[in-house]
Amino acid sequence: MPLNKAKTGTDELRALIRDLGKLPDEMRRELRREMRKAGQAALTQARANAAFSSRIPAATKLSISFAKRRPGVALVVNKNVAPHARVLEHLGRRGSFLHPVFGSKKRVRQPARPFFFRAAQEAWRAIDADIAQAVDRAARKHGFKE
């Protein structure tokens, strides 16, 4: 890791997984609980931003991963429950998009309604700091030292 780059909470989690391999079950349970708590504010905000839809808030969940490549907390929207969510998000940009209408050859313009990226961006630093603290607590509790 370069000297000038600050270590993030996700980097610390990645280093712990790299050092230990598969995390012990008790440590996983503790970390999962802490990480879910850390991501709860972003989840709540994303659901509130998507209140215009009847399906998107229920389809939005937190995903906790301890995989070596991408450990951490992720906000995900189930595409089977809310297939329109990705299109309405419009990659977090305002504006509009074109889509076909059933039974017509015309395409209509619909305004985008970003709800997801904004919630994640607002909460990213707090989530990362919470993950760093959770990793430190779990490592100390299980006998690791700095």
Backbone bond lengths (Angstrom), bond angles and torsions (degrees), N, CA, C in turn:
res aa  C-N    CA-C-N  psi(-1)  N-CA   C-N-CA  omega(-1)  CA-C   N-CA-C  phi
1 M - - - 1.459 - - 1.534 107.99 -
2 P 1.344 118.05 133.99 1.464 120.98 179.38 1.523 111.09 -62.03
3 L 1.307 116.08 150.24 1.459 120.87 -177.90 1.515 113.28 -68.49
4 N 1.323 117.97 -32.18 1.454 119.87 -175.42 1.525 113.56 -83.01
5 K 1.317 118.60 -8.50 1.456 120.97 -178.31 1.529 109.96 -90.85
6 A 1.325 116.23 125.45 1.464 120.52 178.31 1.525 109.04 -70.70
7 K 1.305 116.12 142.41 1.454 120.80 -179.85 1.529 109.04 -82.03
8 T 1.317 116.41 127.92 1.460 120.84 -179.80 1.516 109.85 -93.55
9 G 1.321 115.96 170.99 1.457 120.72 178.12 1.514 111.69 -62.83
10 T 1.316 116.48 -38.31 1.460 120.51 178.23 1.525 110.74 -66.86
11 D 1.340 117.00 -36.88 1.468 120.28 175.67 1.519 111.03 -62.17
12 E 1.338 116.53 -40.36 1.454 120.32 178.61 1.519 111.42 -65.69
13 L 1.319 116.59 -40.83 1.459 121.14 177.27 1.533 109.75 -63.52
14 R 1.311 117.02 -43.72 1.464 122.30 178.68 1.534 110.56 -60.84
15 A 1.344 117.15 -41.83 1.464 121.59 178.94 1.529 110.81 -65.64
16 L 1.340 117.47 -40.48 1.460 121.01 178.26 1.524 110.58 -62.71
17 I 1.328 116.87 -44.18 1.464 120.94 179.15 1.527 110.63 -65.56
18 R 1.311 116.44 -40.15 1.468 120.47 179.08 1.532 110.33 -63.79
19 D 1.345 117.35 -41.20 1.463 121.33 -178.64 1.523 112.34 -71.51
20 L 1.326 117.33 -40.24 1.464 120.65 -175.28 1.522 114.07 -92.93
21 G 1.317 117.14 -20.16 1.460 118.97 -171.09 1.519 107.53 77.87
22 K 1.323 117.41 -124.95 1.461 120.65 177.40 1.532 108.54 -76.33
23 L 1.306 116.52 126.23 1.467 120.89 -179.22 1.524 110.29 -69.80
24 P 1.323 117.54 145.05 1.467 120.20 174.83 1.535 110.26 -60.04
25 D 1.327 115.91 148.57 1.465 120.93 -175.38 1.522 113.20 -56.92
26 E 1.315 117.38 -42.60 1.470 120.37 -178.95 1.530 110.61 -64.13
27 M 1.332 117.09 -41.59 1.458 121.14 179.32 1.534 110.49 -65.89
28 R 1.326 116.53 -39.01 1.472 120.75 177.29 1.528 110.69 -60.74
29 R 1.335 115.41 -45.62 1.472 119.38 -179.47 1.522 110.96 -60.06
30 E 1.337 116.37 -45.46 1.466 120.03 179.94 1.524 111.45 -63.60
31 L 1.326 115.47 -47.11 1.464 119.23 -179.20 1.525 111.31 -64.56
32 R 1.329 116.81 -41.38 1.473 120.34 -179.68 1.531 110.11 -60.18
33 R 1.334 116.86 -43.45 1.464 121.32 179.89 1.526 110.44 -62.09
34 E 1.345 116.28 -46.00 1.466 121.30 -179.43 1.530 111.37 -65.77
35 M 1.328 116.55 -41.31 1.461 120.24 -178.59 1.530 111.20 -68.49
36 R 1.319 116.29 -37.25 1.467 119.64 177.21 1.529 110.02 -64.19
37 K 1.343 115.74 -40.34 1.461 120.33 177.81 1.534 110.67 -64.27
38 A 1.340 116.47 -38.90 1.462 120.90 -179.90 1.525 111.57 -64.56
39 G 1.314 117.62 -38.38 1.458 121.47 -177.06 1.515 114.79 -85.17
40 Q 1.315 117.06 -6.82 1.465 120.63 -175.15 1.530 113.28 -61.03
41 A 1.330 117.65 -37.74 1.470 120.03 -179.51 1.527 110.88 -64.37
42 A 1.328 117.12 -41.46 1.469 120.50 178.66 1.520 110.62 -66.42
43 L 1.317 117.03 -39.37 1.464 121.10 178.67 1.522 110.71 -63.43
44 T 1.313 116.29 -45.39 1.465 120.89 179.27 1.526 110.89 -61.73
45 Q 1.337 116.10 -43.09 1.466 120.29 -179.85 1.532 111.10 -66.07
46 A 1.327 118.02 -42.32 1.463 121.20 179.20 1.528 110.38 -63.03
47 R 1.316 116.44 -41.92 1.470 119.39 178.14 1.523 111.24 -65.27
48 A 1.326 116.75 -39.24 1.470 120.01 178.25 1.526 110.61 -66.13
49 N 1.340 116.75 -40.36 1.468 120.45 178.30 1.518 111.76 -64.32
50 A 1.335 117.17 -27.35 1.458 121.67 -177.90 1.527 112.20 -97.55
51 A 1.309 117.61 18.55 1.462 121.26 -177.06 1.522 112.86 -63.91
52 F 1.319 117.86 -14.65 1.461 121.26 177.86 1.526 111.39 -67.58
53 S 1.323 117.82 -18.53 1.464 122.70 -177.24 1.524 110.18 -106.68
54 S 1.306 116.38 149.89 1.461 119.52 176.48 1.527 111.39 -88.49
55 R 1.341 118.20 -18.17 1.466 120.79 -176.31 1.526 114.77 -107.44
56 I 1.319 118.51 -31.42 1.463 120.88 -173.90 1.532 112.74 -63.02
57 P 1.335 120.95 -47.01 1.471 118.77 -179.04 1.527 113.32 -57.58
58 A 1.314 117.62 -40.24 1.467 120.58 179.98 1.525 111.91 -71.27
59 A 1.321 117.21 -25.01 1.463 121.24 -178.83 1.530 112.36 -86.38
60 T 1.327 118.02 -8.98 1.464 122.14 -177.60 1.523 109.35 -89.10
61 K 1.320 115.56 125.59 1.466 121.72 -176.77 1.523 110.44 -137.23
62 L 1.328 116.01 167.68 1.460 122.63 171.61 1.520 108.20 -98.16
63 S 1.311 115.92 139.71 1.452 121.69 175.71 1.524 107.59 -120.51
64 I 1.328 116.37 124.38 1.458 122.19 179.84 1.526 107.14 -106.76
65 S 1.325 116.21 129.43 1.460 119.93 -177.58 1.525 110.76 -129.66
66 F 1.327 114.79 141.47 1.460 121.95 173.44 1.523 110.15 -116.88
67 A 1.319 117.08 21.46 1.457 121.74 178.69 1.523 109.38 -67.05
68 K 1.324 117.36 149.79 1.460 120.53 -177.75 1.525 111.64 -63.57
69 R 1.305 117.36 -38.37 1.472 119.99 -176.13 1.517 114.13 -75.09
70 R 1.311 117.56 -43.95 1.464 120.20 -174.47 1.521 112.12 -135.79
71 P 1.321 117.29 66.74 1.465 117.43 178.07 1.522 110.42 -77.25
72 G 1.307 115.97 153.50 1.453 119.85 175.37 1.517 113.10 135.95
73 V 1.314 114.28 -160.43 1.458 123.04 -178.41 1.520 108.11 -109.52
74 A 1.320 116.94 135.25 1.459 120.89 177.93 1.525 109.42 -133.68
75 L 1.315 115.25 139.04 1.459 120.88 170.84 1.520 106.70 -87.95
76 V 1.309 117.66 130.74 1.461 120.91 179.13 1.520 109.76 -134.02
77 V 1.329 114.46 149.54 1.460 120.76 175.21 1.518 106.74 -117.10
78 N 1.311 117.20 125.17 1.457 122.47 179.87 1.525 109.20 -68.11
79 K 1.330 115.97 114.02 1.465 120.28 -176.16 1.523 112.45 -70.46
80 N 1.313 118.03 -19.28 1.462 120.16 178.00 1.527 111.96 -77.85
81 V 1.314 116.50 -31.88 1.468 121.18 179.61 1.529 110.69 -83.22
82 A 1.334 116.65 -39.64 1.473 121.31 -178.23 1.529 109.79 -131.93
83 P 1.333 117.94 76.81 1.465 119.94 -177.65 1.531 113.41 -66.24
84 H 1.296 117.84 -19.68 1.458 121.90 -178.12 1.530 112.95 -84.76
85 A 1.327 117.92 -8.13 1.464 121.39 -174.52 1.521 112.39 -62.43
86 R 1.302 117.49 -45.66 1.472 120.77 -176.81 1.529 110.80 -63.08
87 V 1.297 117.03 -41.77 1.462 120.46 -179.19 1.524 110.45 -67.25
88 L 1.321 116.88 -44.24 1.457 119.95 179.66 1.524 111.92 -66.18
89 E 1.332 117.98 -30.77 1.468 121.80 178.17 1.524 110.30 -64.38
90 H 1.320 117.28 -39.43 1.472 122.64 176.02 1.529 111.64 56.11
91 L 1.351 114.85 39.74 1.466 122.71 -179.25 1.536 112.90 55.58
92 G 1.322 115.95 30.89 1.458 120.66 176.40 1.516 114.48 81.07
93 R 1.331 117.26 1.52 1.469 120.45 -177.64 1.527 110.50 -95.48
94 R 1.303 114.53 148.61 1.471 119.49 171.89 1.515 107.42 -77.98
95 G 1.284 117.16 170.24 1.456 120.45 179.11 1.512 109.61 127.30
96 S 1.322 115.19 -151.85 1.447 119.61 -179.30 1.524 109.07 -146.04
97 F 1.320 114.76 169.19 1.459 121.06 179.38 1.523 108.32 -141.08
98 L 1.321 115.69 159.64 1.462 122.34 178.85 1.520 109.49 -100.37
99 H 1.330 116.26 143.31 1.459 119.58 173.79 1.524 109.64 -151.06
100 P 1.332 116.60 153.01 1.465 119.91 179.55 1.530 110.67 -75.16
101 V 1.307 115.00 156.82 1.457 121.78 176.89 1.520 107.13 -114.02
102 F 1.308 117.31 135.06 1.458 121.57 -178.60 1.522 110.55 -57.88
103 G 1.325 116.07 132.27 1.450 121.72 176.89 1.511 114.57 83.98
104 S 1.322 118.32 4.91 1.449 121.62 -178.54 1.523 108.78 -139.45
105 K 1.336 115.87 148.41 1.457 119.34 177.33 1.523 111.16 -87.91
106 K 1.316 116.06 -8.61 1.459 119.40 179.26 1.519 110.34 -75.55
107 R 1.314 114.21 151.93 1.467 120.45 173.41 1.520 107.22 -109.51
108 V 1.299 115.86 141.58 1.458 119.87 -179.06 1.525 109.86 -112.35
109 R 1.309 115.41 153.81 1.461 122.06 178.37 1.525 107.82 -96.93
110 Q 1.327 115.97 131.32 1.460 121.28 179.70 1.522 108.58 -127.40
111 P 1.330 117.47 137.92 1.464 119.26 178.99 1.529 111.10 -69.76
112 A 1.324 115.68 142.23 1.458 121.33 175.83 1.528 108.59 -74.43
113 R 1.319 116.06 153.51 1.463 121.16 179.24 1.520 109.07 -134.26
114 P 1.335 117.38 73.96 1.470 120.20 -177.70 1.534 111.68 -60.88
115 F 1.310 115.69 132.74 1.458 120.80 -178.87 1.524 112.14 -136.80
116 F 1.308 117.34 -22.41 1.446 122.76 -165.65 1.530 113.65 -94.94
117 F 1.324 117.47 -57.78 1.460 121.54 -175.91 1.527 111.77 -61.85
118 R 1.310 116.22 -37.66 1.461 120.55 -179.76 1.526 111.09 -61.23
119 A 1.333 116.79 -44.50 1.470 120.72 179.47 1.526 110.82 -64.35
120 A 1.323 116.37 -40.18 1.465 120.19 -179.41 1.525 110.93 -68.28
121 Q 1.315 117.55 -41.55 1.465 120.61 -179.34 1.522 111.88 -64.73
122 E 1.321 116.30 -41.08 1.458 120.52 -178.17 1.528 111.35 -64.48
123 A 1.320 117.49 -34.34 1.464 120.57 -173.93 1.524 113.62 -100.05
124 W 1.334 119.18 -3.39 1.457 121.90 -171.46 1.526 112.82 -57.58
125 R 1.307 118.48 -49.98 1.470 120.97 -176.22 1.532 111.40 -63.66
126 A 1.315 117.23 -41.32 1.465 120.43 179.45 1.530 110.64 -65.63
127 I 1.323 117.03 -41.71 1.464 121.09 178.61 1.522 109.92 -62.23
128 D 1.322 116.60 -44.61 1.453 120.99 -178.21 1.526 111.28 -63.60
129 A 1.319 117.05 -41.10 1.473 120.68 177.93 1.532 110.38 -65.70
130 D 1.333 117.10 -40.10 1.463 120.65 178.81 1.525 111.17 -65.44
131 I 1.325 117.57 -38.25 1.467 120.95 178.15 1.527 109.80 -65.03
132 A 1.335 117.10 -41.82 1.471 120.64 178.69 1.528 110.50 -60.21
133 Q 1.327 117.11 -44.59 1.466 120.85 178.88 1.521 111.37 -64.55
134 A 1.333 116.99 -40.32 1.466 120.94 179.58 1.525 110.96 -64.16
135 V 1.325 116.95 -42.24 1.469 120.70 178.81 1.521 109.76 -64.08
136 D 1.327 117.61 -43.66 1.465 120.95 178.61 1.524 111.68 -60.82
137 R 1.334 116.40 -46.24 1.470 120.13 -179.89 1.529 111.09 -62.19
138 A 1.328 116.10 -46.75 1.468 120.02 -178.60 1.522 111.16 -64.20
139 A 1.318 117.53 -40.91 1.461 120.80 -179.75 1.528 110.92 -65.32
140 R 1.327 116.83 -43.22 1.467 120.14 179.19 1.528 111.27 -65.11
141 K 1.323 116.14 -42.04 1.471 120.74 -178.66 1.520 110.85 -62.23
142 H 1.328 116.94 -33.47 1.465 120.85 -177.27 1.514 112.99 -96.31
143 G 1.341 116.04 17.55 1.460 120.74 170.01 1.511 117.44 90.21
144 F 1.303 118.24 12.26 1.463 119.93 177.27 1.520 109.13 -88.97
145 K 1.319 115.74 146.50 1.465 120.85 178.71 1.505 109.24 -121.34
146 E 1.336 115.93 158.67 1.464 120.37 -178.91 1.481 113.24 -66.12
